[in-house]
Amino acid sequence: MADDVFKALADPTRRIILDELAERSGQTLFEICSRLSVKHQLGISRQGVSQHLAVLEAAGLVETRREGRYKFHDLNTDPLRQIAERWPVPDTPAPEENTP
């Protein structure tokens, strides 16, 4: 699973999509496309964004839910947490003050 997460995070457009979902989760494809176009000046087609979302969903970083005819995309940070837990950072002692 970590391979899919790293592959998904390797693309800058996908990282921007994740940033947008972190800012406001539960967006439709139309909303994501609009934000990428207006806020980031990315000229990417709806199909292109949809393909990026499919990669993010396969990696578990995005979850989708349907309400009526709308499909909403939500950020899921669990895969990132699993990676962080795989390689814990050791506790480092506080730097000692220099005493004369």
Secondary structure, DSSP 4 states (H G I P E B T S, - for coil): -HHHHHHHHTSHHHHHHHHHHHHS-SB-HHHHHHHHHHHH-----HHHHHHHHHHHHHTTSEEEEEETTEEEEEE--HHHHHHHHHSPPPP-PPPPPP--
